[in-house]
Structures are given as structure tokens and as C-alpha cells.
Amino acid sequence: MKRFVSGLATVLLLALLLALWIALPWQGVLVLVLALALWLALTRSGHLAREAAKLGIASLPQRWGAASVVVVGIAGVVGVLVAMLAMAEGFKATLDRTGDASAAIILRAGSQAETNSVITRDQVPLIAALPGIARGADGQALASPELSQVVNLPSRADGTDANVQFRGVGPAGWAIRPQLKIVEGRKFTPGLREIVVGRGAQRQFRGLEVGRPLKLANQQWTVVGVFESKDSHESELWTDADVLGPAYQRSAFQSVTVKLDGKAGFKQLKAALAADPRLKLDVLTTRDYYGRQSAGLTKLIRILSTVIGAIMAIGAVFGALNSMYAAVAGRAREIATLRALGFRGLPVVTAVMLETLLLALLGGLLGAAVAWVVFNGYTVSTLGQNFSQVVFQFKVSPALAWTGLKWALGIGLVGGLLPALRAARLPVTEALRAA
């Protein structure tokens, strides 16, 4: 029982140590690295630890099998962790780019997304007349009443049906979103059953080439253009809202997107909406709206990444423990000789830890590099808040690579601690006699 309790306490201590290391900000890591470097350079114990570490590192080629277990195991943890975090980062970045502070979206009061919002047609002129909305050269308010319909299209990957957002926009929809650029064909003609498709949607789904007919709502539509926007709109199909509504028997809109009139435009518009009892509506900047849409899935992916990474890290820690215990046992005579020559416990512990951290660093760099080569820019799609596919790219940023390296060094720190303590406590006479 005592052995079980002692082992459990050790595992919990190591887990706490790993968690504290992962939570440490980069400034804290820098302070620790500088302190270690100064100790190695300026103190006698540090000098002894440095020399002992050189001997251990020099013998790594003779133990390449055990060393490779540590490196590959940690590389696997880092690669999976960084790849999953890159998925969350790419999804969030795509939705964050969709909105900005110069435009706003108006929804029914209490609605969390366009799918559960309704704005009646008689409310649209009242909205367009409110202060805070910019006006075009013709004096008309830059307000686009819009509705969204989820449709099924066959995916390019396997031909199975997947949800796509079919958005109907008003005439001002293009002016409000200047980032949308037609890269092939032309814009749709208002009043006609014509569609322009996002480049992301075209890459993910079949039958969206310019000039191709498309049957939706038992009606024939024609794809007349392709646009790029580098945001979530690139996952959508666009047409005239006044054509989409009757096609799907929709008599109302779901949202109104507006261009704000300067920095004070949002406050003016929000105050005007609150003051008009006929308009029980909420308004958000499009940056805030799409940021909220990404929050739930991004949080879920990050939690899953951490859980999966932690489970894999446990396996990597045990791999490092086994490898380093074997390394200490195989170098018993060498370590005993160093102890006999006057190397105290602290230099020996530090030497073994430095050796483990070097292997962990190599594993972390390998894992981060593999994640960047394989996944950075990789295009996938997932269900968004409106139950339609959002096409986005994995984004392996330097911050994610740093996170992966911290996990790698944390695994090396925990995995090398017990073997290092064993090496420091190794009885000199027994080790020399056994050798």
C-alpha cells in the first residue's frame, strides 16, 4: 500500500510539474533559460554539469535506438497537438476575417445566428432610414437585407451530399463587403436565377463551374461567376435575395447587413434601434458576430487537443522514463566514475536532464516541422453555426509551434527527472563493482 501511495503521489507530482510548465508564459521560460545558462557558465557545479552533459551527449550515437524512441514519441505528441490547434486557429481566423468594425449585422432581438432570426419586409425601410448607416453615391443607405438557405451539394471527395449556405443579398451587398472580388465570370444579374460561388465552395463541391446549370428548389439556376474573399463567405453561394426568397417560399429576411457611417456609426445605430419600439432588433459589428460564431467550435477543438495531447504525453513520458532509465543503467560505470572523481549529485542530475531535454527539443522541432509541412494551408470544411459547411485552411503559426515545443520540453523535463535522481543516488561502489 505504501508503494502504491508513493507511486500515485509521484505521478500526481509529475503531472502537476508538467501542467505548471505548460502554463508558464514565454517570459518565465526565458528567465529560467537565462538562469540555467548563467549557472552553467559561472559556477563550479554548473561547469561540472556541463562537462558531464557533454559526455552523455557524445554517447548518444551508441544509444540511437533508445534515443530515437524518445525523439519519435515526443514528435508524435507535438505533431498531433499542433495539427489540431492549427485546425482551431484556421477556423477562427477564417471567421474573424469575415467581419470588421466598419460593418454591422442586424438580427431579431435574442437571436444568436441568422438561422433563428426573422426581419419582416416592412422593417427594412425603417432600418435603412436610421442614423449611423453610411450612404452610397446615389444617397441610398448601404443596407443589404439578406436571407440564408441551406442546400445540399455533392462533395468532390466522395460524392456524398453536404450542406452549403445559399445566401441571398441585396444590391448593396457587394459595396458593404469590398473584400469580395470576382475572379472568374461576372456578378449575378438581379431578378434572374443566377448564382456566383465562392472559390472555397467550388473546390469542395461538384457542379459549380462557371456556365454549369444547377438545380435547386426544383428550379434551374446558372453559375455565372466565382468570387474570392479569404473569409467564410468563400464557402457560400450568392444570388439576389428577391429571387431566393420566392424560390424557397420565404416572405421575410433573416438579417440586414449595413455599412457603418464612421467610427460613431455603430453607437448611433444601436441607440436608434433601441429607441424605436417598432424594431425589436439587436445589432452587432460583423467582427463581433462572426467572432462569436467561431468561439464554440474553437473552444471545443482546443479542449480536445489538450486532452488528446495530454493522453499522448503520458505515453511519451513513460517512453522517456524507460529510455532514460535504460541509459542510466547502461552508463552506470561512467556515472560512478564521475561520482568518484568528485561530481556531486546536482551536476549529475543536471547532466541527465540536459541530455533528456536535448532529445525532447529534437522531437519537438521534428513534430512541429512535420505539422507545418503536412497541415499548414491544408483546406478542409466543417459545419458552421448555421449547419452549413465552412471551408477553411489549417494555420500553423509560430505561436502554435512554440506551444508544441513547450509540450516537448515539458515531457522531457518530467521524463528525465526520475532517471536523473536515480543517477545521482547511484551507489559508487556497487556501480563500479557491477561494471
N, C-alpha and C positions, 0 to 999 in steps of 0.2 A: 504494500500500500504506500509506504514511504517513497519507493522508487517511482510509482505511478504519479503520486502528487508532485514529486520533484520534476519528473518529465513534463507533466502538464504545465507546471509553473514556468519551466524553461521555454516551452513552446509559446506560451502566452507572452512571455518577456520578449522573445524574438519577434513575435507578431507586432507587439507594441513598438519595438525598435524600428521595424520596417515602416509602420504607419507614421511614426514621427518623422522619419527620414523623407517619406514621400510628401508629407505636408510641409516640409521645410521650404521656405522661399529661396529663390536663387541667391539672394543676398546672404542668407545664412550659409548656404553651400559654399559660397565664395570665401566667407570668413573662416569656415572650417578648413578649406583647402589651403588658404594662406597660413593659418596657424600650423597646419601639418608641415607645410614647406619650410617655414621658419624653424620649427622644431628639428626637422631632419637636417637643416643646414647649419644650425648654430649650437646645438647641444651635443654632448658626448654620446648620450643614449641614442639620439637621432642619427648620429654618424654610424654607430654600430648597427642600428636598424637598417640603414641604407645599404651598408655592406652585406648584411645578411640577406636582404631582399635581392641584391644582385646575384648572389649565389643561387637562390631559389629560382629566379627568372632564367638564369643561364641553363638550369637543368630542365626547363620546360620541354625542349625538343625531345628529351629522353622519355618524357611522360605525355607525349602528344595525345595518346588515346584518352586518358583521364581528363586532360586539359580541354580536349575538343568536346567532351560531354558537357562540361560547364559552359563553354562558349556557345555551342549549338542550342542547349537548353534555354539559356538566357536570351539568345537571339530569337527563339520561337516565341517566348513571352512578349518581348518588345515588339516583334513584328505584328503579332495579333492585336496587341493593345493599341499600337499606333494606327493600324489599319482601321480598327473600329472607331477610334476617336476621330480619325480623318473623315469617316463617313458622317459622323455628327457635325463636324466642323464644316464639311462641304454643304450639307443640307441647310445648316444655319446661315452660312454665307450666301447661299442662293436666295433664301427668303429675305435676308437682310438687304440684299441689293435690289430687291423688288420695290421697296418703298424708300421714301426720303421725307424730309421735313417740309418740303415745298408743296406737297400734295396731301389731301385728306380723303378719307373714305367715310361715308355716312351710312349708318345701318339703323334698323329698328331698335328702339331702346331695349337693352338687355340682351341683344343678340351677340354671340361670341364669334360668329362667322357668317359669311354670305349665305350659307346653306339654310340657316334658320331666320333669315331676315326678309321682311317684306316692306317695300316702299310703293305706295299706290301712285298711279299716274297723275292724279290731281295734286300730289305733294311735290312733284318735280318742279313745276313753275315757281312754287313758293320757295323751294330751296335755291333755285337759280337767282332769285331776287335778293337773297340775303347778303349782307356786307361780309367782307373777308374773302370773297371769291374773286379771283382775277378775271379779267375780261380780255377777249381777243381783239384783233384789229377791227372787227366788224361790230364791236360793242357788246357782243353776246357773251354771257357767262361761260367760262371754261368749266362746264359741268357735264359729266358723262353718265347718264342713267344706264345701269348695266344689270344683266342677269346671267346666271351661270347654270348650265345644264350638263350633267354628267352623262357621257355616251360611251359605248363600248367599241373598241377598235382592236383588230388582231395585232399582237406584238410581233416584232421582227424576229425575236429569239426563237419562239416555238409556235407561233400562230394562235396562241390562246387569247381570248378576249381580256382586255384590261380597261380600266376606267380612264377616261380623258375628259378634261374640262373644256367644254364648248362655251365660249364667252361671247355674249352679245354686248356691243359697246355703242355708245352714241357718237355723233360726229366729232365731238371734242376729245374722244378717247386717245387719238394719236397725239394731239398737242399736249395733253396732260402727261403723256409718257414719251418724252423725246428720245429716250434710250432705245426705243423700238425702231429698227431700221429694216426696210425691205431689202433683202439681199438676192431675191430671185422673183421674177414675175412682177406683180403690182398689187396695190391695195384692193380690197373688195369694193364693189360699187353699191352704195346704199340702195335698198329696195330690191336687190337681186339676191338669189340664193348662191352667193359666192363666199368662199372661205379663204382666209390666209392662215397658215400654220406656222407654229414656232419651229425653229431648227431642231430643238431638242425632241419635240414630239415627232418630227419627221424621221429622226434617227431611231426612235424607239418603236414606231408603229408602221404598219404596211399601208400602202394605198394613198399616201399623202404627197405624191409627186405633183408638181405644177401641171395643170391640164387634165388631171385624172378626175373622173366623176366619183362622187361619194354619196352613198345612200344613207341618209339619216332621217329619222321620224317619217319613214315611208315616203320621203321626198328626195329628189335628185339635186345634189349640190355640186359645185365645181370648185376645185382648188385652183386659185388664181395667183397665189403668192406665198413666199416664205419670208419670215422675219427672224431677226436675231435681237436679243435683248440682254443676254448674260444674267438673267434672273428667272424666277419661277414662271413668268408669263411665256417663256420659251417652251413650256410644256403644254401650251394651250392651243386651241383652235379659235379663231376670231371671225365674227361676222357682224352684220348690222343687227342691233338689238330689236329693232322694229320688225325684222324678218324672223329672228329666232323665237320671239315671244309667240306669235301665232302658230309657228310650226309645232311647238310643244304645248299649245293651248295655255300660255301663261299671260295673264292680263295685267300683271304688276311687275315691277322691277325688284331686285334684291338689294341693290346698293346704288349709291351715287358717288362717283369719284370726282373730286374737284381740284383745280389748281388754286393754291392759296395766294392771296394778294399781299406779298411781302411778309416780313417777319411777324407783324402783328395780325396777319390774316387769320391764323388759327384761333386766337383768343376772341377776335371779333365774331367769327363764325360760330364758335361754341356758345358765346353769350347770346347771340341772336337765336340760335336753336332753342336754348333754354327759355328764352323769353316768349316764344311763340307757342301757345297752347295747342295749335293745330298740328304741330310737328313733335311728336313724341319719338325723337330720334337721338342717337348717340353719334359722336364724331371722334375719330382718331386720326392722327397723321398716319400715312401709309407705312412709315417706318415702324411706328409702334404696333400697328395692326399686324403686319407680317412678322415682326419680332415675336409677338405673342403666338402666332400660328406655329412658329418653329420651336417654341420653348418646351412643349410637352415631349415631342419626339426626341429632341436633342438631349433632354434630361434623361429620358429612358435609355437612349443609346449609351450615354456616359455611365449610367449606373451599371448597365450590363457589361460595358467594357471593364469597369473597375472590378466587378465580381468575377468575370471570366479571367481577367488578368491576375487577380489575387489567387484564384484556384491554380492557375498555371504557375504562378510564382512560388506557391508552396511546393509543387513538384520540382521546380528548378532549384529551390533552396535545398531540398533533400538530395538532389543530384550533386549540388556543390558540396554539401556536407560529406557525402560518401567519397567524392573525388578528393577533397582536401584531407579527409581522414586517411585515405589511402596514401596520399602524397606525404603526409606527416610520418606515417608508419614506414614508408619506403625510404625516408630520409632520416630515420631515427639516429643512425650513426653520425650523419653530418650535423644534425641539430645538437646531439650530445657533445660532439667535438667543440662546437661553438660555445656551448654552455661551459665546458671545461676550460676554454680559453678566456672566459670572463664575460661572455654575453649574458646579461641578465634577462629576466622574464619579459620586461617591456619591449626591448628591441626584438626579441624572438617573436612575440605576439604581433608586433607591428610588421615585421618582415613577412609573416604568413598572410596577414591581412592585405598588405600591398600586393602580394602575388595574386590573391583571390580577386582583389579589386581590378587588377590589370586584365585578368581573364573576363571579368564582368564587363569592363569597359569595351573590350573587343567584341563581346557578344552583343552589347547594346548598340554599338556602331553598326555591326552586321545586320541586326534586326531592323534598325531604323533605315539603313540603306536599302534593304530588300523591300520594306514597306513603301519607300519613296519610289523605287524603280517600278514596282508592280502596281501600286494603287494610286499614286499621285496623278490626278487628271482622269482616272477611270470613271466612266459615265454609267450611272445606274438610275433607277427610278424607284420611288416608294409612294405609298398613299399619303397624301397631304390631309389637312384638316377637313377639306371638302370631299373626301373619299375619292379623289381623282389622283392620277399619277403625277408626281412632281419629278422631273428629270434634273439630276444634279451630278456634280463631279466630286470624287474624293479629294480632300485637300490636306496634304501632308505638309504642315507648316513647321518652321524652325521651333516654335513653342511645343508642338507635339513631339518632335524629335527629342527635345530636351526632357520632356516628361518621360519618354521611353528610356533615356539614358539614366534618369534618376531611379526609375524602377530597376534597371540593370544593376546600378551601383548599390542600391538597397539590398537586392538579392545577394550580391557579392559580400556586402557587409555582414548580413545575417548568416549567410552560408559559410563564411570563413571564420566567424568569431569563435565557435566552439573548438574547431580543429586548432586554431591559433592558441587558445588557452591550454589545450592538451599538450601542444608542443612546448609551451613554456613550463608546464609542470612535469615534463618527461624526466624521470629519474636518470641522471647521467650514468651512473654505474651500471644500471640494468640495460640501458640502451647500448652502451659500449660492449657489455658482455654478450648481449643478443647479437650484435653485429659481428 
